[in-house]
Amino acid sequence: MDDARAWVEVSLDAVRANYDTVQRAVGSRTAMIPMVKANGYGLGLDTMVRVMEPLGPWGFGVATADEGAAVRRLGVTRPVLVVTPLTAQTVALAAESRLTATISSLDALDAWSGEAVRVGAAPLDFHVEVDTGMGRSGFDWREVAEWGPALASRLTQAVRWTGCYTHFHSADSPDEGPTRLQWERFRQTLVQLAVRTEDVLVHACNSAAALRWPEFAADAVRPGIFLYGGNPAPRATGVPEPRAVATVRARLGLVRDRLAGSTVGYGATYVAPRQERWGTVTIGYGDGFPRALGGRGTALIRGRRVPLIGRISMDLITVALPDVPGAAAGDVVTLIGQDGDERVTVDEVAGLADTIGYEILTGLGVRLPRIIRDERDGGRGA
Ligand SMILES: *Cc1c(COP(=O)(O)O)cnc(C)c1O
Protein backbone atom coordinates (compact mmCIF):
# COMPACT_ATOMS: atom_id res chain seq x y z
CA MET A 1 0.00 0.00 0.00
CA ASP A 2 2.72 2.43 0.94
CA ASP A 3 4.16 2.40 -2.55
CA ALA A 4 0.85 3.03 -4.37
CA ARG A 5 -0.11 6.56 -5.43
CA ALA A 6 -3.77 5.73 -4.77
CA TRP A 7 -5.59 2.62 -3.62
CA VAL A 8 -8.82 1.07 -2.31
CA GLU A 9 -8.92 -0.56 1.12
CA VAL A 10 -11.52 -3.30 1.44
CA SER A 11 -12.73 -4.27 4.91
CA LEU A 12 -13.70 -7.93 5.14
CA ASP A 13 -15.15 -7.47 8.63
CA ALA A 14 -17.53 -4.89 7.25
CA VAL A 15 -18.69 -7.34 4.54
CA ARG A 16 -19.30 -10.00 7.20
CA ALA A 17 -21.19 -7.53 9.39
CA ASN A 18 -23.36 -6.36 6.49
CA TYR A 19 -24.11 -9.95 5.48
CA ASP A 20 -25.12 -10.61 9.07
CA THR A 21 -27.40 -7.56 9.11
CA VAL A 22 -29.28 -8.84 6.05
CA GLN A 23 -29.45 -12.38 7.39
CA ARG A 24 -30.87 -11.13 10.70
CA ALA A 25 -33.42 -8.95 8.92
CA VAL A 26 -34.83 -11.86 6.91
CA GLY A 27 -34.34 -14.55 9.54
CA SER A 28 -31.94 -17.45 9.68
CA ARG A 29 -34.22 -19.75 7.66
CA THR A 30 -34.04 -17.51 4.59
CA ALA A 31 -31.27 -18.50 2.21
CA MET A 32 -28.75 -15.93 1.01
CA ILE A 33 -27.71 -15.44 -2.61
CA PRO A 34 -25.04 -12.73 -2.35
CA MET A 35 -24.63 -10.97 -5.68
CA VAL A 36 -20.97 -10.82 -6.67
CA LYS A 37 -21.48 -9.51 -10.20
CA ALA A 38 -19.35 -6.77 -11.76
CA ASN A 39 -16.21 -7.93 -9.95
CA GLY A 40 -17.94 -8.03 -6.59
CA TYR A 41 -19.36 -4.51 -7.12
CA GLY A 42 -15.90 -3.33 -8.06
CA LEU A 43 -14.17 -4.54 -4.90
CA GLY A 44 -12.90 -7.90 -6.12
CA LEU A 45 -14.82 -11.05 -7.11
CA ASP A 46 -12.29 -13.44 -5.56
CA THR A 47 -12.18 -11.48 -2.32
CA MET A 48 -15.95 -11.38 -1.98
CA VAL A 49 -16.50 -15.04 -2.80
CA ARG A 50 -13.77 -16.07 -0.37
CA VAL A 51 -15.11 -13.94 2.48
CA MET A 52 -18.75 -14.99 2.05
CA GLU A 53 -18.31 -18.67 1.16
CA PRO A 54 -17.68 -19.63 4.83
CA LEU A 55 -20.85 -17.75 5.86
CA GLY A 56 -22.89 -20.51 4.23
CA PRO A 57 -24.85 -18.85 1.42
CA TRP A 58 -27.21 -20.90 -0.76
CA GLY A 59 -25.04 -19.87 -3.70
CA PHE A 60 -23.77 -16.78 -5.51
CA GLY A 61 -25.39 -14.47 -8.03
CA VAL A 62 -23.53 -13.23 -11.11
CA ALA A 63 -24.49 -11.34 -14.23
CA THR A 64 -22.47 -13.17 -16.87
CA ALA A 65 -21.22 -16.63 -17.77
CA ASP A 66 -17.65 -15.36 -17.47
CA GLU A 67 -18.24 -14.23 -13.91
CA GLY A 68 -19.85 -17.57 -13.07
CA ALA A 69 -16.92 -19.46 -14.56
CA ALA A 70 -14.60 -17.32 -12.41
CA VAL A 71 -16.57 -18.26 -9.29
CA ARG A 72 -16.26 -21.94 -10.25
CA ARG A 73 -12.50 -21.56 -10.71
CA LEU A 74 -12.36 -20.53 -7.05
CA GLY A 75 -13.63 -24.01 -6.21
CA VAL A 76 -17.20 -23.06 -5.34
CA THR A 77 -19.54 -26.04 -5.68
CA ARG A 78 -22.71 -24.23 -4.55
CA PRO A 79 -25.20 -23.03 -7.17
CA VAL A 80 -24.08 -20.00 -9.16
CA LEU A 81 -27.08 -18.15 -10.59
CA VAL A 82 -26.68 -16.02 -13.72
CA VAL A 83 -29.35 -13.31 -13.46
CA THR A 84 -29.18 -11.92 -17.00
CA PRO A 85 -30.31 -13.72 -20.14
CA LEU A 86 -27.49 -15.86 -21.54
CA THR A 87 -26.57 -14.90 -25.09
CA ALA A 88 -26.06 -17.50 -27.80
CA GLN A 89 -22.33 -16.84 -27.49
CA THR A 90 -22.11 -17.46 -23.73
CA VAL A 91 -24.60 -20.26 -23.09
CA ALA A 92 -21.99 -22.96 -23.77
CA LEU A 93 -19.59 -21.58 -21.16
CA ALA A 94 -22.44 -21.33 -18.67
CA ALA A 95 -23.35 -24.96 -19.25
CA GLU A 96 -19.76 -26.18 -19.08
CA SER A 97 -19.33 -24.29 -15.81
CA ARG A 98 -22.55 -25.87 -14.51
CA LEU A 99 -24.11 -22.52 -13.70
CA THR A 100 -27.80 -22.02 -12.99
CA ALA A 101 -29.38 -20.17 -15.91
CA THR A 102 -32.20 -17.66 -15.67
CA ILE A 103 -34.87 -18.54 -18.21
CA SER A 104 -36.99 -15.74 -19.68
CA SER A 105 -38.26 -17.39 -22.84
CA LEU A 106 -39.18 -20.80 -24.24
CA ASP A 107 -36.33 -20.53 -26.73
CA ALA A 108 -33.90 -19.96 -23.87
CA LEU A 109 -35.18 -23.13 -22.19
CA ASP A 110 -34.69 -25.12 -25.39
CA ALA A 111 -31.17 -23.76 -25.77
CA TRP A 112 -30.35 -24.62 -22.15
CA SER A 113 -31.73 -28.15 -22.58
CA GLY A 114 -29.66 -28.55 -25.73
CA GLU A 115 -26.51 -27.49 -23.91
CA ALA A 116 -27.35 -29.79 -21.02
CA VAL A 117 -27.54 -32.74 -23.41
CA ARG A 118 -24.26 -31.70 -25.04
CA VAL A 119 -22.44 -31.29 -21.72
CA GLY A 120 -23.94 -34.52 -20.39
CA ALA A 121 -23.39 -35.78 -16.84
CA ALA A 122 -25.98 -34.47 -14.34
CA PRO A 123 -28.92 -32.28 -15.38
CA LEU A 124 -28.41 -28.51 -15.50
CA ASP A 125 -30.45 -26.22 -13.26
CA PHE A 126 -32.43 -23.13 -14.14
CA HIS A 127 -34.58 -20.50 -12.46
CA VAL A 128 -37.59 -18.94 -14.14
CA GLU A 129 -37.79 -15.17 -14.00
CA VAL A 130 -41.18 -13.53 -13.82
CA ASP A 131 -41.40 -9.97 -15.16
CA THR A 132 -43.65 -8.08 -12.76
CA GLY A 133 -42.70 -4.64 -14.07
CA MET A 134 -38.94 -4.45 -14.43
CA GLY A 135 -39.36 -5.03 -18.13
CA ARG A 136 -35.85 -6.06 -19.11
CA SER A 137 -36.21 -9.84 -18.82
CA GLY A 138 -38.52 -12.52 -17.47
CA PHE A 139 -41.84 -13.99 -18.56
CA ASP A 140 -44.69 -11.49 -18.36
CA TRP A 141 -46.75 -12.13 -15.22
CA ARG A 142 -49.98 -11.35 -17.17
CA GLU A 143 -49.34 -14.16 -19.64
CA VAL A 144 -48.64 -16.98 -17.22
CA ALA A 145 -51.62 -18.96 -18.56
CA GLU A 146 -49.72 -19.30 -21.83
CA TRP A 147 -46.07 -19.67 -20.88
CA GLY A 148 -46.68 -21.72 -17.72
CA PRO A 149 -48.03 -24.82 -19.48
CA ALA A 150 -45.69 -24.32 -22.45
CA LEU A 151 -42.71 -24.30 -20.11
CA ALA A 152 -43.90 -27.45 -18.35
CA SER A 153 -44.39 -29.24 -21.66
CA ARG A 154 -40.87 -28.42 -22.84
CA LEU A 155 -39.09 -29.67 -19.73
CA THR A 156 -36.64 -32.47 -20.45
CA GLN A 157 -34.70 -34.90 -18.32
CA ALA A 158 -31.59 -32.85 -19.07
CA VAL A 159 -32.68 -29.83 -17.01
CA ARG A 160 -34.08 -29.15 -13.55
CA TRP A 161 -36.38 -26.23 -12.67
CA THR A 162 -34.96 -25.25 -9.27
CA GLY A 163 -36.04 -21.66 -8.76
CA CYS A 164 -38.48 -18.89 -9.58
CA TYR A 165 -37.94 -15.21 -9.01
CA THR A 166 -38.81 -11.64 -9.81
CA HIS A 167 -36.93 -8.35 -9.45
CA PHE A 168 -38.27 -5.13 -7.90
CA HIS A 169 -37.79 -1.87 -9.79
CA SER A 170 -38.49 0.60 -6.97
CA ALA A 171 -37.34 -1.06 -3.76
CA ASP A 172 -35.31 2.10 -3.03
CA SER A 173 -38.32 4.42 -3.36
CA PRO A 174 -39.92 6.11 -0.36
CA ASP A 175 -43.21 5.00 -1.97
CA GLU A 176 -43.93 1.40 -0.94
CA GLY A 177 -46.73 1.01 -3.48
CA PRO A 178 -44.77 -0.24 -6.50
CA THR A 179 -42.96 -2.96 -4.54
CA ARG A 180 -46.15 -4.18 -2.87
CA LEU A 181 -47.83 -4.30 -6.30
CA GLN A 182 -44.96 -6.27 -7.84
CA TRP A 183 -44.97 -8.69 -4.92
CA GLU A 184 -48.71 -9.26 -5.38
CA ARG A 185 -48.23 -9.93 -9.10
CA PHE A 186 -45.44 -12.37 -8.34
CA ARG A 187 -47.50 -14.16 -5.69
CA GLN A 188 -50.43 -14.54 -8.07
CA THR A 189 -48.12 -15.89 -10.75
CA LEU A 190 -46.78 -18.52 -8.36
CA VAL A 191 -50.32 -19.58 -7.52
CA GLN A 192 -51.23 -19.88 -11.19
CA LEU A 193 -48.05 -21.77 -11.92
CA ALA A 194 -48.83 -24.07 -9.01
CA VAL A 195 -45.12 -24.07 -8.22
CA ARG A 196 -44.39 -26.45 -5.39
CA THR A 197 -42.24 -24.49 -2.97
CA GLU A 198 -40.50 -27.63 -1.77
CA ASP A 199 -39.02 -28.10 -5.22
CA VAL A 200 -38.43 -24.54 -6.27
CA LEU A 201 -36.53 -21.76 -4.53
CA VAL A 202 -38.70 -18.64 -4.55
CA HIS A 203 -36.94 -15.28 -4.30
CA ALA A 204 -37.53 -11.62 -5.03
CA CYS A 205 -35.61 -9.27 -2.75
CA ASN A 206 -32.52 -7.23 -3.49
CA SER A 207 -30.80 -5.41 -0.60
CA ALA A 208 -33.39 -2.67 -0.22
CA ALA A 209 -36.36 -5.05 -0.34
CA ALA A 210 -34.79 -7.57 2.04
CA LEU A 211 -34.25 -4.84 4.64
CA ARG A 212 -37.54 -3.01 4.13
CA TRP A 213 -39.93 -5.91 3.49
CA PRO A 214 -38.60 -9.04 5.19
CA GLU A 215 -42.14 -10.41 4.72
CA PHE A 216 -41.33 -10.68 0.98
CA ALA A 217 -38.14 -12.63 1.63
CA ALA A 218 -39.71 -15.98 0.64
CA ASP A 219 -37.09 -18.76 0.41
CA ALA A 220 -34.08 -16.62 -0.43
CA VAL A 221 -32.86 -13.05 -0.92
CA ARG A 222 -30.35 -11.59 -3.38
CA PRO A 223 -28.51 -8.77 -1.63
CA GLY A 224 -25.75 -6.86 -3.37
CA ILE A 225 -24.99 -3.23 -2.63
CA PHE A 226 -25.63 -3.39 1.11
CA LEU A 227 -22.99 -6.10 1.52
CA TYR A 228 -20.48 -3.70 -0.07
CA GLY A 229 -21.33 -0.74 2.12
CA GLY A 230 -23.75 1.14 -0.12
CA ASN A 231 -27.05 2.35 1.27
CA PRO A 232 -29.60 0.65 -1.02
CA ALA A 233 -32.33 3.21 -0.35
CA PRO A 234 -30.83 6.55 0.68
CA ARG A 235 -34.15 8.35 0.14
CA ALA A 236 -36.25 5.93 2.19
CA THR A 237 -36.45 5.56 5.95
CA GLY A 238 -35.94 2.46 8.03
CA VAL A 239 -32.91 1.02 6.24
CA PRO A 240 -29.95 0.56 8.58
CA GLU A 241 -26.70 2.22 7.54
CA PRO A 242 -24.30 -0.44 6.21
CA ARG A 243 -20.77 -0.61 7.49
CA ALA A 244 -18.39 1.02 5.05
CA VAL A 245 -16.45 -1.58 3.07
CA ALA A 246 -14.45 0.51 0.60
CA THR A 247 -12.04 3.27 1.51
CA VAL A 248 -10.45 5.22 -1.33
CA ARG A 249 -7.19 6.94 -0.56
CA ALA A 250 -4.42 8.76 -2.39
CA ARG A 251 -1.56 11.03 -1.37
CA LEU A 252 -0.64 14.65 -1.40
CA GLY A 253 1.92 14.70 -4.16
CA LEU A 254 2.75 18.37 -3.80
CA VAL A 255 1.92 21.20 -1.37
CA ARG A 256 2.47 24.78 -2.51
CA ASP A 257 1.57 28.33 -1.56
CA ARG A 258 0.01 30.00 -4.56
CA LEU A 259 -0.27 33.71 -5.24
CA ALA A 260 -3.63 35.45 -5.43
CA GLY A 261 -4.97 35.11 -8.98
CA SER A 262 -3.49 31.63 -9.51
CA THR A 263 -5.78 29.35 -11.51
CA VAL A 264 -6.21 25.62 -11.33
CA GLY A 265 -7.19 22.84 -13.70
CA TYR A 266 -8.67 22.62 -17.19
CA GLY A 267 -10.73 25.68 -17.96
CA ALA A 268 -9.08 27.49 -15.02
CA THR A 269 -12.45 27.41 -13.29
CA TYR A 270 -11.05 28.29 -9.86
CA VAL A 271 -9.05 31.43 -9.19
CA ALA A 272 -7.30 32.00 -5.85
CA PRO A 273 -8.94 35.06 -4.29
CA ARG A 274 -5.88 35.60 -2.13
CA GLN A 275 -2.65 33.78 -1.41
CA GLU A 276 -3.63 30.16 -0.70
CA ARG A 277 -2.01 26.84 0.06
CA TRP A 278 -2.97 24.14 -2.41
CA GLY A 279 -2.27 20.44 -2.47
CA THR A 280 -2.11 18.17 -5.51
CA VAL A 281 -3.70 14.76 -4.87
CA THR A 282 -2.58 11.72 -6.83
CA ILE A 283 -5.91 10.39 -8.06
CA GLY A 284 -8.34 11.44 -10.79
CA TYR A 285 -11.30 10.41 -12.88
CA GLY A 286 -9.03 7.91 -14.63
CA ASP A 287 -9.21 6.03 -11.34
CA GLY A 288 -12.99 6.19 -11.28
CA PHE A 289 -13.33 9.16 -8.97
CA PRO A 290 -16.19 11.12 -10.53
CA ARG A 291 -15.18 14.21 -12.48
CA ALA A 292 -18.51 15.74 -11.46
CA LEU A 293 -17.08 16.37 -7.98
CA GLY A 294 -14.69 19.06 -9.21
CA GLY A 295 -15.43 22.21 -7.21
CA ARG A 296 -18.12 20.40 -5.18
CA GLY A 297 -16.62 17.48 -3.31
CA THR A 298 -14.42 17.28 -0.26
CA ALA A 299 -11.50 15.10 0.78
CA LEU A 300 -10.08 14.34 4.22
CA ILE A 301 -6.53 15.17 5.22
CA ARG A 302 -5.27 14.82 8.79
CA GLY A 303 -8.87 14.37 9.93
CA ARG A 304 -10.08 17.63 8.32
CA ARG A 305 -12.40 18.24 5.40
CA VAL A 306 -10.80 20.11 2.52
CA PRO A 307 -12.55 21.30 -0.66
CA LEU A 308 -11.72 19.95 -4.12
CA ILE A 309 -11.00 23.00 -6.28
CA GLY A 310 -11.12 23.35 -10.05
CA ARG A 311 -11.91 20.53 -12.45
CA ILE A 312 -10.80 17.01 -11.72
CA SER A 313 -8.17 15.76 -14.16
CA MET A 314 -7.66 12.18 -15.28
CA ASP A 315 -4.81 11.62 -12.83
CA LEU A 316 -4.86 14.50 -10.35
CA ILE A 317 -7.15 16.54 -8.12
CA THR A 318 -6.27 19.86 -6.50
CA VAL A 319 -7.44 20.70 -2.99
CA ALA A 320 -7.28 23.91 -0.96
CA LEU A 321 -5.59 23.56 2.41
CA PRO A 322 -6.83 26.60 4.35
CA ASP A 323 -6.83 24.97 7.76
CA VAL A 324 -4.80 21.80 7.77
CA PRO A 325 -1.78 22.69 9.86
CA GLY A 326 1.33 20.85 8.80
CA ALA A 327 -0.16 19.32 5.65
CA ALA A 328 2.78 18.03 3.67
CA ALA A 329 3.62 16.08 0.55
CA GLY A 330 3.20 12.39 1.29
CA ASP A 331 0.14 12.85 3.53
CA VAL A 332 -2.64 10.34 3.02
CA VAL A 333 -5.78 11.83 1.42
CA THR A 334 -9.11 10.07 1.93
CA LEU A 335 -11.60 10.53 -0.90
CA ILE A 336 -14.10 7.97 0.40
CA GLY A 337 -13.92 6.67 3.96
CA GLN A 338 -13.02 7.68 7.47
CA ASP A 339 -10.13 9.82 8.72
CA GLY A 340 -10.25 10.75 12.38
CA ASP A 341 -13.78 11.86 13.23
CA GLU A 342 -14.60 12.83 9.66
CA ARG A 343 -16.19 10.53 7.13
CA VAL A 344 -17.09 10.74 3.45
CA THR A 345 -19.51 7.97 2.47
CA VAL A 346 -19.81 6.40 -0.94
CA ASP A 347 -23.39 7.67 -0.97
CA GLU A 348 -22.26 11.25 -0.30
CA VAL A 349 -19.93 11.05 -3.29
CA ALA A 350 -22.67 9.45 -5.38
CA GLY A 351 -25.16 12.14 -4.41
CA LEU A 352 -22.78 14.94 -5.41
CA ALA A 353 -22.13 13.18 -8.71
CA ASP A 354 -25.88 12.78 -9.29
CA THR A 355 -25.59 9.00 -9.39
CA ILE A 356 -25.85 5.99 -7.07
CA GLY A 357 -23.29 4.24 -4.88
CA TYR A 358 -23.37 1.23 -7.23
CA GLU A 359 -21.87 3.28 -10.05
CA ILE A 360 -19.16 4.74 -7.83
CA LEU A 361 -18.08 1.32 -6.53
CA THR A 362 -18.22 -0.53 -9.85
CA GLY A 363 -16.43 2.39 -11.51
CA LEU A 364 -13.36 2.26 -9.25
CA GLY A 365 -10.52 1.89 -11.70
CA VAL A 366 -8.20 -1.01 -12.38
CA ARG A 367 -5.36 1.41 -11.64
CA LEU A 368 -6.24 1.30 -7.94
CA PRO A 369 -4.85 -1.73 -6.12
CA ARG A 370 -7.39 -3.32 -3.78
CA ILE A 371 -5.83 -3.69 -0.33
CA ILE A 372 -7.66 -6.31 1.67
CA ARG A 373 -8.04 -5.62 5.36
CA ASP A 374 -9.01 -8.68 7.34
CA GLU A 375 -9.47 -7.44 10.88
CA ARG A 376 -9.61 -11.07 12.02
CA ASP A 377 -5.94 -11.36 11.10
CA GLY A 378 -5.13 -8.31 13.18
CA GLY A 379 -5.66 -5.94 10.27
CA ARG A 380 -2.95 -7.31 8.03
CA GLY A 381 -3.66 -7.55 4.34
CA ALA A 382 -4.27 -10.97 2.82
C1 LIG B 1 -27.89 -6.78 -8.94
C2 LIG B 1 -29.09 -7.58 -8.62
C3 LIG B 1 -29.47 -7.77 -7.29
C4 LIG B 1 -28.81 -7.07 -6.13
O1 LIG B 1 -29.33 -5.76 -6.02
P1 LIG B 1 -28.81 -4.74 -4.89
O2 LIG B 1 -29.66 -3.56 -5.07
O3 LIG B 1 -27.37 -4.48 -5.20
O4 LIG B 1 -28.99 -5.40 -3.57
C5 LIG B 1 -30.53 -8.63 -7.04
N1 LIG B 1 -31.17 -9.24 -8.06
C6 LIG B 1 -30.86 -9.05 -9.35
C7 LIG B 1 -31.63 -9.75 -10.41
C8 LIG B 1 -29.81 -8.21 -9.68
O5 LIG B 1 -29.50 -8.01 -10.96
The ligand as an SDF file (V2000), in Angstrom:
LIG
                    3D

 15 15  0  0  0  0  0  0  0  0999 V2000
  -27.8920   -6.7850   -8.9380 C   0  0  0  0  0  0  0  0  0  0  0  0
  -29.0860   -7.5820   -8.6160 C   0  0  0  0  0  0  0  0  0  0  0  0
  -29.4730   -7.7740   -7.2860 C   0  0  0  0  0  0  0  0  0  0  0  0
  -28.8120   -7.0670   -6.1250 C   0  0  0  0  0  0  0  0  0  0  0  0
  -29.3290   -5.7580   -6.0200 O   0  0  0  0  0  0  0  0  0  0  0  0
  -28.8100   -4.7360   -4.8870 P   0  0  0  0  0  0  0  0  0  0  0  0
  -29.6640   -3.5620   -5.0670 O   0  0  0  0  0  0  0  0  0  0  0  0
  -27.3720   -4.4820   -5.2020 O   0  0  0  0  0  0  0  0  0  0  0  0
  -28.9870   -5.4020   -3.5730 O   0  0  0  0  0  0  0  0  0  0  0  0
  -30.5270   -8.6280   -7.0380 C   0  0  0  0  0  0  0  0  0  0  0  0
  -31.1730   -9.2410   -8.0570 N   0  0  0  0  0  0  0  0  0  0  0  0
  -30.8590   -9.0530   -9.3530 C   0  0  0  0  0  0  0  0  0  0  0  0
  -31.6250   -9.7480  -10.4070 C   0  0  0  0  0  0  0  0  0  0  0  0
  -29.8120   -8.2130   -9.6760 C   0  0  0  0  0  0  0  0  0  0  0  0
  -29.4980   -8.0120  -10.9600 O   0  0  0  0  0  0  0  0  0  0  0  0
  1  2  1  0
  2  3  1  0
  2 14  2  0
  3  4  1  0
  3 10  2  0
  4  5  1  0
  5  6  1  0
  6  7  2  0
  6  8  1  0
  6  9  1  0
 10 11  1  0
 11 12  2  0
 12 13  1  0
 12 14  1  0
 14 15  1  0
M  END
$$$$
